Amino acid sequence: MKVYLRLVLGILLSSSLVFAKKTNVDFLNHYIKLSREGDVSYLLSYPRSGNTLVRYIFEFVTGRPTMQLSSHHDLINIFLNYSLKELEVDLYAKPLWKVHRNLAIQAQGFYKFDRTILVLLVRNYKEIALRYSQFRDLPLFDESGQLIEDNLKLAFSIWDKDDERELYFQNIAYFDTLPQDKRLLIYYEDLMQYPEHSVEQITDFFGGSRERMQKLLADYDYYKDRIHTFYDKEETALSNVGDVRFYSHRFTSAQRRSIDNWVKEHHADLWPYLARYEEQGEDIN
């Protein structure tokens, strides 16, 4: 009897997944069709810069879905996720495409520069460099304390592809080319420390519901804690969000300053976006 029940449940589960995947392909085609006309919205960020939190805020205040640009992962559980959460998302509305590479935006068949609406998330470049240097086992300083520039460049790259070197800076440079009325810059640190301002920016930029915005802000910690359950994210993916210097405080002030100097020298044109991260004060750890 138990074997029979397991067999029946297995068949039902397999059938439901096949149906979901088939239907989700239809949704993907629907989103692509919508994106061939009018403005197209993108959420661009280097990984671990607040992407998941911003997509949640966007969906909450606009009622529009977010979709991954480079894969179909989000489509697999689209019904399971959206039917269980309180975001009131209209699955037929025009999506916000989320992506980590500016080149992925430009590679889409429906891409038009003059139709692009972009939200860029920027996190402290020292946090990015130190986090990914550890992740990829790339020491940033040699035994004498000198900066290893090649490893630093790789830490800003994610993938070892020639056209994606220092991707962190490529994304900012792409943002800089867009008209001011079609771009919104959100700093990760502001999002974490002053969420009210960032939520209001996102709401106003996309013409979202201020009533929904107030609902979100009234119980912000509750909603933020539930995010990982909505997008099949592990809790660790959203850990340490309260400490905006979680990685970089492990290095000395002198080491952090050496990274500052490298960025100022090699990406002087982007420094106006990044000057807020320059090391200040005395030489303390």
SULFENVEN-V904561 format. One record per run of one state. SS is the DSSP state (H for helix, E for strand, L for the rest). FROM is the first residue (numbers start at 1). TO is the last residue. If there is no record, write none. Layout:
SS:FROM:TO + SS:FROM:TO
This chain:
L:1:1 + H:2:34 + L:35:39 + E:40:45 + L:46:50 + H:51:62 + L:63:63 + E:64:64 + L:65:65 + E:66:68 + L:69:72 + H:73:76 + L:77:77 + H:78:84 + L:85:89 + E:90:90 + L:91:95 + E:96:99 + L:100:101 + H:102:106 + L:107:112 + H:113:115 + E:116:122 + L:123:124 + H:125:135 + L:136:140 + E:141:141 + L:142:146 + E:147:147 + L:148:148 + H:149:155 + L:156:161 + H:162:164 + L:165:166 + H:167:177 + L:178:179 + H:180:182 + E:183:187 + H:188:193 + L:194:194 + H:195:206 + L:207:209 + H:210:218 + L:219:219 + H:220:225 + L:226:226 + H:227:230 + L:231:234 + H:235:238 + L:239:247 + H:248:250 + L:251:252 + H:253:266 + L:267:267 + H:268:277 + L:278:285
